[in-house]
Structures are given as C-alpha cells and as structure tokens.
Amino acid sequence: MVSAVKKRRVSKKNKKAWRKHTDVADVDEFLDEKRLEERLGNRVKTPEERKSALVKRIEAKRKLLGIVKAKDIVAQRNRTAHQTWRESRPKRGEFNSDLWEVEDGKLEGNNFGELEDWLLPSTIVHTVKNTGRFKKKAPNSVVKKPFLIAAVEIPHPGTSYNPSFVAHQDLLQKVADTELKVLKEEKHLERVTTRMYSKVTPNKKESSWLSEMSEGLPTQLDPEVKEELLSDDDEYRAINPPAKNKKKTLKQRRKIREAKKEELKRKHVDKVEKKKASDIYKLRFMNQQLSKQESKLEVMRDKRERKEKARLLQPKHLSKVRFQPLDLEFSLRQELKGNLRNVKPQGNLLKSRLNSLQSRNVIEPAKVHIKKKGKVKKFEKSTHKMGWEPKGY
C-alpha cells in the first residue's frame, strides 16, 4: 500500500514566504494547454458545451453558409452599394462602345481635343489633376537650353589665311593682352610668396630674436632718474584744500528736490514737443528711405539678371579640374601667305572639339594622363650572335 505524502506545514505570514511555498504547477500547466489550443484553433469542446443549444444553433448556421468570402461580408453590411457595384460591372459579351473613339471637346484620358488649343497649360494640368488623371509636364531644360554657348564658335577674322590689316592687329593685341595678364599673375604670385621672405644671416636672426623676446622688459635708466626714484620722501602733500563737512538744512534739501522735479518735468515736455515736430518732418525722410530702397532693389535685380546671363555663357564646374579655354591661334605678319597652299597649319581639330564639348558641359574637364613606358635595356647575346649584324642595339 502506497503511503500518502504528508503535506508540509510552513509559515506563510508574508508575501515572500507565500510565493516560495505555494505550488502553482497545476495552474501553469492548465494555462499552457489553453494557450496552445487557442493558437492551434481546434480546441475540442467539452461534453457540456456540445450539449448546449446555443452552440448547436451556431454550428448549424455555419454549415449552412459554408465558406464566407470578404465580398459577401461587405454585401451584408451595405446592400445598396453592393447592388450599384454589381450593376456598374461590365458584362461579358457586350460590345456597345468604341474604346478608340474620341469626341470633339470631350476629355478622354489626357486628350482635350479642340479644347487644348485655347486652354492654358496650367488650366489643363489643374483639371487633369482634379479629375484623377495625370498629365506629364516637360522640364524647362527641354523647352529651352540650359546654356547659350555655341557649339561651333565663329573664329576671329584675324585667323584667316589672308586677313585684313585691322583684323590681324586686333588679334595680335588680344593675344598680347592675354599673355600680359598671365605674366602679371605670375609676378604677383612670386611677390607674395618668394620675395616676401628675405634671406637673413644667423647673426641678424639671433639679434632680431633677442629684441623680440626682450620687448616690454625694463631697460637701464639714467643715473639721475634712478636717484629720483630711489629717494624716499615720506612727507604727504595734499593738492586740494581740505573738505568741510557742512550739512544742508531741511529747507535747502526740499528746494533742491523741488528744483529737480521741475527740471525733469520740463525735460519731459520738451521731449514730447520735440517728438511731435520730428514726426512731421519724418515723412519726408521715410519717403527718401523708400525711394532709396526701391532703387537698391532695382540695382540688385539688374545685377542678378546680368549674373544669370553671364552664367549661361560660362561652363559649369563639373570636376576638380577647372575648364581652361584654348589659346588663340595666330600667325605673325611674316608667316602670312596669300594662298592656302603655303599657309602654315595652326591648332588641332580634335583638341578644339574636345574643348568645345567641355565648355558646353557635355563632358567634364580632366587632365591628360600619359602612360609612361619603361625603358627597355637592349644587349647582345653571344649565343644569338651571327657575326654579320650591325652594331648599336
């Protein structure tokens, strides 16, 4: 015979002891089984639940309906909307309209027909947007060019093989101005870098360093000045006469106080009157300020317009290498010939076309990288020598 396990008697006077000595394993097991059945969804009903009339009625109704779809649930909620949707559906087998026919003046898709000729683009876009359709708007770069740089620039008349004297001199003057500008920039860089720092001998450098380090320190004084500073004279001599502690009477204090009040009142009245007079003349000053501001805005507007026009005629900064235009092609007076047969060729066609593409922002400027080839050392092999080869390889 199995003896029953004796139940331990422990103290449960506080929560800690109650939690420690209470056995809740059976409760946890029951809750775990219940959660598992809820997750799996196939909880087996108890005999009491199966005998219930309400459960039997729900199961019979579910078997009668079968599998319910989402559209059936929507139809039960709003029968009128469901009936309208069923009637609006296109019936299969009916061909009573031409999909490709567009009536005049009627909006079909994104086509306005004859209306598009006199409607503004903003009106068309607004109408199409509010009707649930969309009309694509071309970007501004398609309508107008983002830059006004010519693809093929007209060459200077002085570059002709038989130019006029004035055109040739004008070209030479432009070339000279460009060269002078480059020389001036080089001189400026040399002046602010190389010539700014002069060479100094070590002795001069040491003396200048000593003078800089001793700046602000006391220097040697003259003997007479030194004696005057060292001489101590303890006798005190007052410059001003001694002050007297003469107190004012109450009457004097009252009169001083009343005089101060009157002075403050008079100043306030003068200030108000002065402000009234200044407000009258302030209108003219305000008009001057407004006119100055308008003129300033006009100048700034013109400046912005000029800047925008200049931007359209200049290449953009597309890479770390800035765009450098080609030098002007020119021929000196003694190099000019009267016919094309004896003319001296100037420039490079491929280089000019590449520079044109870079100026029009088609490709970014870049440095020319020349691949360095290694020098091949040549020598004679005694096994391959025939005896009749020429020397020098």
Secondary structure, DSSP 8 states (H G I E B T S, - for coil): ------------SSHHHHHHH---HHHHHHHHHHHHHHHHS-----HHHHT-HHHHHHHHHHHHH-S--HHHHHHHH-HHHHHHHHHHS--TT---S-TT---TT--BTTB-GGGGGTS-HHHHHHHHHHTT-------HHHHS-S----SS----GGGSSS--HHHHHHHHHHHHHHHHHHHHHHHHHHHHHTTTS----HHHHHHHHHHHHTTTS-----HHHHHHHH--------SS---------HHHHHHHHHHHHHHHHHHHHHHHHHHHHHHHHHHHHHHHHHHHHHHHHHHHHHHHHHHHHHHHTS----SSS-----------GGG--SSSSS----S-HHHHHHHHHHHTTSS------------------GGG--S-S-S--
